[in-house]
Every structure is written in structure tokens, then in C-alpha cells.
Amino acid sequence: MVLRVVGSSPIFHPEKIQPDDNQKYTLHKISIYMLFLETKEVVKQYAAHLALNRVSIQVPEQKIFGLLGPNGAGKTTLIRIINRITAPDSGEVLFKNCPLAPNDIYNIGYLPEERGLYKKMKVGEQAIYLARLKGLTADEAKKRLKVWFKKFDIHSWWDKKLEELSKGMQQKIQFIITVIHDPELLIFDEPFSGFDPLNTELLKNEILNLKEKGKTIIFSTHNMASVEEICDEIALIDRSEVVLSGNVAAIRSNHKKHIFKLQTENNDLTVDRDLFEILEEGKHFHNRWFRVRNLQNISNSAFLSRLLEKNEILSFEEEIPSMNDIFIQTVTKNKSI
């Protein structure tokens, strides 16, 4: 459930909504935050292809928002509209609660999936040129670039031509150019593509640092593990429409199937069989493990207490669906509609 107040645009995400003794609904742990960017009923058609069909997303301020979807779903089209590279046929884009205006692009940093640097130009010369296009003076651009080159330990690349660098090295340069003008909104489209695990971790930490500094980030990727690690909210686009959106932790919780994995000293689980069903079981050294489904409408604590009445439980863990599982399940289900 999402409640939005028009005007100042705070939105409320209750983690729990439950009835009290008087059957009135009580909201627990309410988080309130402002919307930085919002699209409303955005439609984009290319000849016979409907790229976006009434797409609405809400990007909270100072959060990392995952824009997800299979290839051809419409993600890149939406990103191009947000960057004013193309315009929607209908609908609107609100930037800080006002209609997106031409000057707003100076407050956006965009790292596209398809990189577009000039291979014959020297790295430093090209970085200064592109920073000036974003409104910086040559002196200010050089000053900021030196800070980032020092942070990434790439001083020696300054006078090299881009074609002399590996794909991963070129990605670092493009990342720096994306953030150099200190925009409030950053859009990263597959930012880890071409990176080894060490540099992926480096870039991931920089993205998290930017969030800590108050930046709002749209993060588009096919890597669902990264989504779980760094995204606060997501929208999943499939076949030109938003099919799933919300808080990452809440989405994973809502897709739980009440399945638990536990270890016990017993050879069998001694308890009323109307409490659970065994899905799998096996042996782990001297102990037994079981994968079971809770069949009763009781809390995890109550379920564990019932098991402990007649069993020595060594470990007990609920299976929380991964975003990868949820992505596949949602897209597959949408295809059958």
C-alpha cells in the first residue's frame, strides 16, 4: 500500500498494516520521504511499436531506485525521456515536483549502457571538454577531475588516448564524467558492465557514497544480486508497462512462501503433521536437515515454539525469495496474461 500526499509529495510506506482489537487498521513503522522524480501515465509509441504504456514511477529523494525489466521492456525509452533526449507522446515527468524543464538536464548525470567517448582524444582533454558541456569552467573541471583521478588511482591515464585503455578503464572515465558536475539526480544504466569483481565493488561503494551525500540515483541493471544489495525501491517494467513496484525488502517479504530450512538432532521431526509439510530432507554430518512449509497461519516464533516442544532444533531459517526469483516469476506470469 502506498499513500501519496499531493503538493509537497511525501509518500508513506507502512511496513505493516494490521487490525487492532477494535478492527481498526493501525500503521506501524511509517517511513516518510519526498519524491524527487515522478512519471505519470507516460506513453511513447514508435510507429507500430508501443514502447511505454501509461508508465508511472515514483523515485524517492536520496534513495537508490532500481529500474528493472527484460530486454526491450521499455527501460531505455523511459530513461531517454527523463533525460529529455526524446519526449513522451502523453503523460508528464515531474522533477522536484515541477514539470521537467530544459535546464533540469544540468542537474542530471547519465551513464548510458552504450558508452560514447571519443577514442582518439586524450583522456584528460576529453574529460575537461565534456565537463564544460555540463556547465563547469575549464579550471573547475580540471580541479574536480584531479580529485576523482586521485580517488580512482588513475593519474597516469590523463595523457593517454582512450583507445589505449581497456573497456573497464574506459568505464571508470565515463563514470567520473557522469558525476563530475555534481548533479542531484544520477542515472546509471548497467554501470558494472565490463568490470571485474574488484572494480565492481569499487564502483558499487562509490554509488553508495553518492547516496550518503544526498544524491538520488536511478539504477538500471539485469544483475538482481546488485539490486538486493543497493536498491531501496524498484519498478519492474515488462512489455511496456510497470508490473511490479515498491520497497525491495517489502516485495521480497510479500513473495514469501512460508518455507523454512532447519537442522535437528532427530532423525525425524516429531510434531503434529498438520503443522507443516516436508518438502526435502537430508543428512548433514551427524545431523538431519529439513526443508518444510508452515501450513498454519501462525507467526515464525509460534511455529518455532511448536517445533521445539518435541525436537532439538540446531538451526532455523526462513527462505526469503531473491529478487532474481521474483523477476523471473513476475515476467513469466505476465507473459501468460
C-alpha positions in Angstrom: 0.0 0.0 0.0 1.3 3.5 -0.9 -0.4 6.7 0.2 0.8 9.9 -1.5 0.1 13.5 -0.5 -0.2 15.8 -3.5 1.7 19.1 -3.1 4.8 18.5 -1.0 4.8 14.9 -2.3 5.7 12.9 0.7 4.8 9.2 0.4 4.1 6.8 3.2 5.4 3.2 3.1 4.0 1.3 6.1 6.0 -1.8 6.7 2.9 -3.3 8.5 -0.8 -2.7 8.4 -2.7 -4.8 10.8 -6.0 -4.7 12.6 -6.1 -3.9 16.3 -8.6 -5.3 18.8 -11.3 -2.9 17.6 -10.7 -4.0 14.0 -9.3 -0.6 13.1 -6.2 -0.6 10.9 -3.0 0.6 12.6 0.1 1.7 10.7 3.5 0.6 12.1 7.0 1.9 11.3 5.9 4.5 8.8 8.7 6.0 6.7 8.1 9.4 5.1 10.2 10.8 2.3 9.9 13.2 -0.6 9.6 12.4 -4.2 12.5 13.6 -6.3 11.2 12.4 -9.7 7.9 11.1 -10.9 6.5 10.0 -14.2 2.7 10.0 -14.6 1.0 7.8 -17.2 3.8 8.2 -19.7 3.1 6.9 -23.2 5.6 6.5 -26.1 4.9 5.0 -29.5 7.3 4.3 -32.3 5.3 3.5 -35.5 3.6 0.2 -34.7 5.6 -0.4 -31.5 4.2 0.8 -28.2 7.4 1.4 -26.1 5.7 2.7 -23.0 2.1 2.2 -22.0 0.9 4.6 -19.2 4.1 4.1 -17.2 4.1 5.8 -13.7 7.1 5.6 -11.3 7.9 7.4 -8.1 11.6 8.0 -7.3 12.1 9.0 -3.7 14.7 11.7 -2.8 18.1 10.5 -1.7 17.3 6.8 -2.4 18.6 4.3 -4.9 15.8 3.3 -7.3 16.1 0.2 -9.4 14.6 0.4 -12.9 14.3 -3.3 -13.9 13.0 -5.3 -16.8 13.9 -7.7 -19.6 15.5 -6.5 -22.8 13.1 -4.5 -24.9 10.7 -3.8 -22.0 10.9 0.0 -22.3 13.5 1.0 -19.7 15.9 2.8 -22.0 13.0 4.7 -23.6 11.9 5.9 -20.2 15.5 6.9 -19.3 15.7 8.9 -22.6 12.5 10.7 -21.7 13.8 11.6 -18.3 17.0 13.0 -19.9 14.9 14.9 -22.5 16.6 13.1 -25.3 13.1 12.3 -26.5 9.6 13.4 -25.5 6.6 11.4 -24.4 3.5 11.3 -26.6 1.4 11.8 -23.5 1.8 11.9 -19.7 4.2 14.0 -17.7 7.5 13.9 -15.9 7.9 15.8 -12.6 11.3 16.9 -11.4 11.3 18.0 -7.8 7.6 18.3 -8.0 7.6 20.6 -11.1 7.3 19.7 -14.8 10.6 18.6 -16.3 12.3 21.7 -17.9 15.2 22.1 -20.3 17.6 23.4 -17.7 16.9 20.4 -15.4 19.3 18.3 -17.6 22.2 20.2 -16.0 21.1 18.6 -12.7 21.2 15.1 -14.1 24.1 12.8 -14.7 23.6 10.0 -17.1 25.8 6.9 -17.6 24.3 5.1 -20.7 24.7 1.4 -21.3 26.3 2.1 -24.7 29.4 4.2 -23.9 30.1 7.2 -26.1 33.6 8.6 -25.6 36.0 9.7 -28.3 38.6 7.0 -28.7 41.3 9.3 -30.4 41.2 12.0 -27.8 43.3 12.1 -24.7 41.5 11.2 -21.5 42.2 14.4 -19.6 41.4 16.7 -22.6 38.2 14.8 -23.3 37.1 14.8 -19.7 37.5 18.6 -19.4 35.6 19.1 -22.7 32.7 17.1 -21.5 32.6 18.7 -18.1 32.5 22.1 -19.7 29.4 21.0 -21.7 27.8 20.4 -18.3 28.4 23.9 -17.2 31.8 23.8 -15.5 34.7 26.2 -16.3 37.9 24.6 -17.5 39.7 25.4 -14.2 36.9 24.0 -12.1 36.6 20.9 -14.3 40.3 20.2 -14.1 40.3 20.7 -10.3 37.4 18.2 -9.8 38.8 15.7 -12.3 42.1 15.6 -10.4 40.2 14.7 -7.2 38.4 11.8 -8.9 41.6 10.6 -10.7 43.4 10.5 -7.4 40.4 8.7 -5.8 40.5 6.0 -8.5 44.3 6.0 -8.6 44.4 6.7 -12.4 46.7 9.7 -12.6 48.8 8.0 -15.3 45.8 7.9 -17.7 45.5 11.7 -18.1 47.6 12.0 -21.3 46.7 8.6 -22.8 44.2 8.2 -25.6 41.0 6.5 -24.7 41.7 3.7 -27.3 44.8 2.7 -25.2 42.7 1.8 -22.2 40.8 -1.4 -21.5 37.0 -1.5 -21.5 37.0 -1.4 -17.7 39.3 1.6 -17.6 37.1 3.4 -20.1 34.1 2.7 -17.9 35.8 4.4 -15.0 36.4 7.5 -17.1 32.8 7.6 -18.2 31.6 7.2 -14.6 33.8 10.2 -13.5 32.4 12.3 -16.4 28.8 11.3 -15.3 29.2 12.6 -11.7 31.8 15.5 -12.3 29.2 18.3 -12.4 27.8 17.2 -9.0 24.1 16.7 -10.2 21.3 15.8 -7.7 20.0 13.0 -9.9 22.2 10.3 -11.3 21.1 7.6 -13.8 23.3 4.6 -14.2 22.4 2.1 -16.9 24.3 -1.2 -16.4 27.2 0.6 -14.6 29.0 -2.7 -13.8 29.2 -4.0 -17.3 32.8 -4.8 -18.3 34.2 -4.6 -14.7 36.0 -7.4 -12.8 34.7 -8.2 -9.3 37.3 -5.8 -7.6 36.3 -2.8 -9.7 32.6 -3.7 -9.5 33.0 -3.5 -5.7 34.8 -0.2 -6.0 32.1 1.4 -8.2 29.3 0.0 -6.0 30.9 1.6 -3.0 31.1 4.9 -4.8 27.4 4.7 -5.8 26.6 4.1 -2.1 28.8 7.1 -1.1 26.9 9.3 -3.5 23.7 8.2 -1.9 25.1 9.1 1.5 26.0 12.6 0.2 22.3 13.1 -0.6 22.2 12.1 -4.3 19.1 10.5 -5.8 20.0 7.5 -8.0 18.2 5.6 -10.7 20.0 2.2 -11.2 19.1 0.1 -14.2 20.5 -3.4 -14.3 19.9 -7.1 -15.0 22.0 -8.1 -12.0 19.4 -8.9 -9.4 22.0 -9.5 -6.7 23.1 -5.9 -7.0 19.5 -4.8 -6.7 19.2 -6.6 -3.4 22.5 -5.0 -2.2 22.0 -1.4 -3.0 18.4 -0.6 -4.1 15.8 0.9 -1.7 12.9 0.9 -4.2 12.3 -0.7 -7.6 9.9 -0.6 -10.6 9.8 -3.6 -12.9 8.8 -2.8 -16.5 7.7 -5.7 -18.8 6.0 -5.4 -22.2 5.9 -1.6 -21.9 4.1 -1.5 -18.5 5.0 -1.4 -14.8 4.1 -4.8 -13.5 5.7 -4.6 -10.0 6.9 -1.7 -7.8 7.7 -0.9 -4.2 10.2 -1.3 -1.5 12.7 -4.1 -2.1 12.5 -5.6 1.4 8.7 -5.4 1.3 8.5 -7.0 -2.1 10.7 -9.9 -1.0 8.6 -10.4 2.1 5.4 -10.3 0.2 6.6 -13.1 -2.0 7.5 -15.4 0.8 6.0 -18.9 0.7 6.4 -19.8 4.4 9.2 -22.2 3.7 11.9 -22.9 6.3 15.2 -24.8 6.4 16.2 -26.3 9.7 18.6 -28.7 11.2 17.8 -31.1 14.0 19.5 -33.9 16.0 16.4 -36.0 15.5 16.1 -38.5 12.6 12.6 -37.2 12.1 10.5 -34.2 13.1 8.2 -35.1 15.9 5.2 -32.9 15.9 1.6 -32.8 14.6 1.8 -33.1 10.8 -1.0 -30.6 10.3 1.6 -28.0 11.3 3.9 -28.4 8.3 4.7 -30.4 5.2 8.3 -31.7 4.5 9.4 -30.6 1.1 13.0 -32.0 1.2 15.2 -33.7 3.8 18.8 -35.0 4.0 21.8 -35.6 6.2 24.5 -33.1 7.2 27.3 -34.9 9.0 25.6 -36.3 12.2 22.5 -34.1 11.9 19.4 -34.1 9.7 18.2 -31.1 7.7 14.6 -30.5 6.6 13.0 -28.0 4.3 9.4 -27.5 5.4 6.4 -25.4 4.7 4.4 -23.8 7.5 0.8 -24.8 6.9 -0.7 -22.8 9.8 -1.5 -19.1 9.9 0.9 -18.5 12.8 4.0 -16.4 13.4 7.5 -17.6 12.8 8.1 -17.5 16.6 5.0 -19.6 17.3 5.9 -22.1 14.6 9.4 -22.5 16.0 8.0 -22.9 19.5 5.8 -25.7 18.4 8.8 -27.4 16.7 10.9 -27.0 19.9 8.3 -28.8 22.0 9.5 -32.2 20.9 12.6 -31.5 18.8 16.2 -30.3 19.4 16.4 -27.6 16.7 20.0 -26.6 15.8 19.2 -24.0 13.2 16.1 -22.4 11.8 15.9 -20.1 8.8 13.1 -18.8 6.7 13.7 -18.7 2.9 13.2 -15.2 1.5 12.8 -15.2 -2.3 15.6 -13.5 -4.2 14.9 -10.6 -6.5 16.1 -12.9 -9.3 13.4 -15.4 -8.5 10.8 -12.6 -8.2 11.9 -11.1 -11.5 11.5 -14.4 -13.3 8.2 -15.3 -11.7 6.7 -11.9 -12.4 7.8 -11.7 -16.0 6.8 -15.3 -16.7 3.4 -14.7 -15.2 2.9 -11.5 -17.2 3.6 -13.4 -20.5 0.7 -15.8 -19.8 -1.8 -13.0 -19.4 
